Amino acid sequence: MRLNPILLAAIMITLGTAQLVAQPADDTRSPVNLAKTTTTLQSLGLTLYLPEGAVAETVSYGSESTTAIAFEGDTGLMTIKGQKTTNPDLTSSMVAENIIQRLTGGYGTRATGELISRTQLKIKFWAGERFYIRQPDPKGGEDKMTGYTIFQNKPRNFLVFELRTDAKDFETAQRIYETSVGTIDLGNPDIENTRRTAAILSTLAFLDTLTIEDYRAVLTGNKTDHWERLYTPASTGDEMDATEHGYRRVRSWAGYKGEMSEKPKSEWSEDDRTIGYLFQLDAMALEKNLRIDTRAIFFASDDQADEAWTIRMSLIEELPAISANADAEQRKVNSSITGARHNTSMTVYLQQNDQPPSVTRPLIEGEGYISQVQTYLQSALLASKHLPGEYASYAYNSSTNTVALRWDSVEQPEESPGLWRVTTKATETTPATVSLYNEKNDLLRIELANGRIWEPIELKALLKLWKKKGLPLE
């Protein structure tokens, strides 16, 4: 595993430390001291104690992330990364064998690594593979030592802990590495599997109860727009002091697939006449020197066996002028996501500017998949039934271009008995959003983890507010 230079160049976060000893009873060497508190890597569902004096930094690339931990005294570098596979039969042992063969020249390569040791180990509930490889420095310097510890933390997912150090520091780095890895907590797989299964079954049972009338009750209708404003409230409580981040128009209705396009009905094909539900979203987001416009429309057939969607985004970034006398420039990026699904077969096309589209086929695992339309209606549907509980489902997530596990929790807050609260995590690693509904199932607001709020607003009030603040309305 070769680290990206960005990982090592970014700002390092210093960890608080304390004297925590984690050594075998018969080990007479000096103990390995660990940090006072655990570190949690949310994206990997992992908690562990890092070494005392270590510095760590995480860099994310889309849905994947790598965490690098530099040991005190520059004795070694440990990286932690999650790896996914589409092969359901792949095991930790097979992953280990693949890496060993690649580093030791087992595939006819010029690699000259030497396998020093390989063992199987078990930490709490988790069985894995560990091995070390010695490699000569191509520049003639000190030999390099690489260690790997591999666990399968869930189906088609692996955690890889890698150690890199020089031969002269190997004994010290190895002890630090193994002690820290030995503190990992990935949860109880039996409890997590039971919880996930129960939540998915709750979702399936809930969906089975829904009628056409239930869907119509949460739809706006194809001629009715619902407007929402995204903002950060001000401490003064004055709307003029609040920070505006964007707005969106939402429209949803029961209709035909052909309504996704502008084709006249006289030209519709049999597929266009498929009956189902549509959800349309037009949004504008503002950040510093950045504007993003989004137009999206989603369709799901009445039986949810088929769906299609198109998301178009336009990004405009204000770039600083190259000189005092030059005008500021803009960078424009247009992109689109077009997807379709029939039963469990999904195809997604991603395109940016005039580049040829890339094609992916996200994997749908097991029961509990819900369509894109349902993901937008799910909170309102759950709140409308007043059924407290935990619900899980699988859904396509455009931000990661994968099918991810979604969690919804429904409850009636003790402090607000007239309200219903739905807490949603679009994926297991994204921050939760909280939607509040009244007894009539009117959406009151959606609270984001960063303190921002989506709140319904009349169009006239939105236009008046943004005009007063001199913000773009076109």
N, C-alpha and C positions, 0 to 999 in steps of 0.2 A: 504494500500500500504506500504510494508516494503522496506526501502531503502537498497541498496547494500552497504556494508561497504566501498567499493572502492570509492563510491561517497563522503564519508565524509573524507577519508584519503588523497585524491588527493589535489594538490596545489590549493588554493582558489585565485580567481581573485578579487582584491579590486575594487570597483566601485566608480567613481567620483560622487560627490553629490552636491546638491544645495537646496535652500529653495523653494520648490514647494508645495503649500498648496492645498490639495484636501479634503475638508470637507463640509458637509451640512451647509447651512447658519444658521440653528438654533442650531448647535452643539457648546457648550461653552467650550468643552474640548480642550486641547492643540492640535494643528494641526499635521497631519502626514506629515512629510517632505519626498519628493521623490527625486530621483536622478536628476541631471541636464539634462541628455540626456536619450533617450529611449534605451532599450536593445532589440535587434532583435534575436529571436531564429529561424534561417533559416530552421532547420529541421521541425519546426512546423508551419511555415508561420505566426509567431506571433510577435508582437511588443508591449512592455509595459514599464511603468516606474517602476523601482524597488525601494524599500524603501531606504532612506538615510542610509548610513553606513552598508548596507547589503553586504554580499559577496556571490558570485554565482559561480557555477561550473557545467559543463555539461559533462555527461558520455554517450557515444554511445555504443550500442550493435547491430552491423549490421546496419539495416535500422532504428532502434528505438533509442531514446535517452531520458534521464531524466535529467532535470535541477533542482538542489537544491539551494535554497536561504536561507541563515542563517541570521535572523534578528539581528540587533545590540543589544548588551546586552544579547544575547542568550535567547531572549524572545520567540522565535518560529522558526520553520523551515517550509518553503513552498517548495513543489516540483511541477513541471509542467511536464506532460507526455502526449504524444499522444497515443491513443489506437485505434486499428482497429478491425473490426468485419466482418464476412462473412454474417451476418444477415441483409438484407436490410431494415427490418422493425423495427430494434432496435432504440429506442429514448433515449434522455437524461433522461427522467423520468424513463424509464425502467432500465437504468444503475444505477441511483440513488437508486431505489427500491432494486436492487440486492445487492448493497453495504450495505444498511441499514439492510437488512435481515441477511446478513452475519455477521455484527458486533454486532447486537443486539440479535442474537440467534434465528432469525425467521425461520431458517431451521433445528431446533432441535440440534444446536451445543451448546457448553458450553459458547459461548460468552455472556458477561453480560453487553454489552454497552447499554446506555440509550439515545434514540433520544431526543435531547434538542429542536431543531427547524428544520423546513424544509420550504423553500420558493421557489417560482419561481421568476426569475429576468430577466431583459433584459438590455444588454449593447450595445448601438448603434444598429446594425442590428441583434444582436445575443441573442436568448432566451436560458436560461439554468436553472439548478436546483442547489440549495445550501442547505446544511444541516450540522448540528453539532451533534456530539455524544460524550457523557461523558463515560469514561471507568475507572474502578478502577485499580490501580497499582497492579499487581500480587504479588509484593514484599511488599505491605502494605504502600507504600509511597504516595506522592501527586497524586490525580486523574489526568488522562490524558484526554486531549481534542483533538478531531480530527474534522476537517472541510473539506468539499468537495464542489467544484464548478465545474459543468460539462456543457460543451457546445458541440454541434455537429457542427463541423466546415466545414464538407463536407460529402457527402454520405459515410456511413460505417466508418466514422472517428470521434473520440471524443477527446476533450481536457479535461484533468482532473487536476484541481488545488487542492492540498491537503495541509492542515495546521496541524501541530503537535505542541502541547504546553502543559505545565502544567496548572492545573486549576487556580493556583494563578496568572499566567501571561495571562490568557485567554483574558480578556477584552482588554489589550494592543495589544496582538498579533492579535486578531480578527480585530481590527481597522486598523492595518498595512496591514494585509492580504486583507481585503475587499477594502481598498483604492488602493492598487497596482493592484489587479485584475480588479478594476473598470476602469483602464486606457488601457485595452487591445485593440489592433487594429488588426483585422483579415482581414482587407480589406472590400470592398463592395461585398457581395456575388452575387448580380445581375450583377455588372460590370464584376467580375471574371468569372461567368458562361457564360455571353455573349461573353467575350473574348475567353474563351476556346472553346465554341461551334463554333465560327467563324473560329478559327484557325484549328479546326478539319475538318470543312467543306472545308477549303482551301486545306488541305492535301488530302482529298478524291477527290476533283476536280482535283488536280494535278496528283494523281495516275491514274485517269481515262484517262488522256491525254497521258500517257507513252505507247510507242510501244516497240516491241522487239528490234528495231533499237536503241531506246533510252537506253535500258539496255546494249546492246552490245557496245555502245559507251563509257560506263564507266567501262566495264569489261576488265581485263588484258588479258584474254585467258588462257587456261589451261596449256600452256607451257611457259608462260611469268611470271617472278617474278618481283615484285616491292619491293625494299628495302627502309626502312626508319630508320633513326637514331634518338634516343631520347637523348637530351643533354640540359645542361644549358649553354648558351653563356657566355664567359668571357668578362670582361670589356675591355680587351685589343683587343678583336676582333680576337685573334689568336686561331685557332682550337685546338692547342696543350694545350692551357690554359683552354679550355672548359671542363666541367665536363660531362662525359659520363654516361648515366643511362640505356642504353639498345638499342636494335634494333629489327626489325621485318621484316618478309618477307610476302608479301601479294600476293595472287593469286585468281582470280575470273573468272568464265566462265559459259556459258550455257551448260547444260549437263543432266545427268541422276542421280537419287537418288543413284543408285548402285555404283557410283563413290566415295561415302563416305567410302566404304569398299574396301578391297583388293581382294574381290571375283572375279574370272574370269567371263566375261560376259556370258559364257556358263552356269553358275550356278545362274544367276540372276532370281529372282522371278518377278512376274508381278509388284509388288510394286517397285522393284529396277529399273524398266524401266519407272518410272514416270519422265516426262520431267520437267525441271525447271532450277534453277540457284544455283550455288555453290560458297561459299566464304571460302577460306582457310587462316589460320593465324598461323605463327610460330614466336614466340617471346622469347626474353631473356631480363630479367630486373635485374639490379644490384643496391643494396642498401648497406649500411654499414653492413658487415658480413652476407649478405643475397643475394642469387641468386634464381630467379624464372624463370623456363622454362615453356612455354605454347605452346600447339599444339591444334588447334581448327579447326573444319570444320562444315559448316552450309549448309543446303539445304532448298530451298523453291520451291514448285511446281509452274508451270507457272501461275496458277490462284491464287496463294498465299493462297489456302485453306488448304494446308498441309505443314508442315515443320519438320525438325529434325536437331539435332545438338549434337556434342560431344566436350567437352572441357576437356583436360587433363593438369594438372599442377603438377610440381615437385618443391618443395621448399627445398633448402639446406641452413641451418643456421650454421655459424661458432660459436661454443661456446667457451668461455674462458677456458684455461687449469685449472684443479682443483688444480694444484700445480706448482711450478717453474720448476720441473723436468718432468712434464707430458706433453704429446702432446695435442694440441688443439683437441676438438671433434666436430663432426658434428651432427646436427639434421636434419633428412630427413622426409619430409611429401609428400606423393603422394595423389592427390585428383582428382576427375573427376565429371563433370556435364553432364548428358545425358538427353536430352529432346525431346519431340515430341508433335505435335499439329495437330488436325484435326478440322477445323472450330474454335469453341470457347472452345473446350475441350483440355486441356494441362496437361501433366504429366512430372514431372522432378525428376530424380534420382540423389541424392548427395551421394558421397562415399569418404571416407578418409582412406588411407592405406588399411588394410585388414578388416576393419569394414563392417558390413552389410550396404547396402545402405538405406538411408532414402528417403521416397517418399513424394512429395508435388504436389499439383494441383493448381497452381496459377490461380486466378480469372481474367477473361477477361471481362471488363465492356464496354458496349456500342460500338459505331462505332469508327473507326479510328485506329484499331490495324494494326501494320505492322510487318512483319516477321523479324527474326534475320538477314537474308541476306539483307533485305531492310535497316535495321539500319546502316549497314556498307556502303551501297551504297547511302543512302539518301542525304548526303551533296553534293556529286558529281552530283547526279541527279538534285537536286535543283539548284545548281550553273550553270549547263549546260543550263537550261531554261531561265536564266536571268530574273526571275520573283521576284522582291522585295516583301517582305511581311513576315507575321508571320504564321508559320505552327505548328500544334500540332498533336501528335499521341500517341498511347499506344503501348508499346513494352516490351517484357520480358527483365529484367535486371539481369544478373547472379550475380552481386555483392550483390544484396539484395534478390535474388530469389523471385522476385515479378514482376507483370506487372505494369509498372510505366508510368506516363505521360511524354512524351518527347516534348521539344520545339526546333524548328529551326527557326532562323530569317535570312532572306536573304536580303543583301543590297550591293550597290556599293559605297564604301567609296569616299567621296568628294575629299579627298587628293590623292586618287589613282583611277582615273576614269577607268583605264584599268583592274582593279581587281574586283573580286566578293568575298564577305565575308559572310560566313555562321557561325552563332553563335549557338551552340548547348548546351542544358542542358539535359543530359540523364535522369535525374529525376528532380523533382521540387526543391530538396534540395541539389543537387550536383553542384559544381562549373562549370561554362561554359567553353567550348572549342571554339576556333575560327579557322576556316579553311579558307585559302586564295587560290583562284584559279585565273588563268589568263584568257584571252579571249578565249584561246583554250581549257579551262577547265582542264588544267594541275594543279595538286596540287602543291602549292609552299611550304606551311608549315602548321602545326597545332599548335597553341599556347595554352598551358595549363595555368590554373589559377595560378599555383605555379611558373611560369616563365620558365618552361621547354618547349622544342620545338621538335615536330616530323617533320623531314625534309627528303624528298626523297634524296637518295644517291646511286651511282653506287656501286655494290658489291666490285669491285676491290678497290675503294676508301675507303670503309668501312673497308675492311680487312687491308689495309695499315695503316689507322689511328689507329685502335685498336691494331695492332701489335706494332706500335711505342709506344703506351701508356702501353704496357704490359698487356693488358686486355684479358680475355678468349675468344677464338674464336670457340672452339669445342661445 
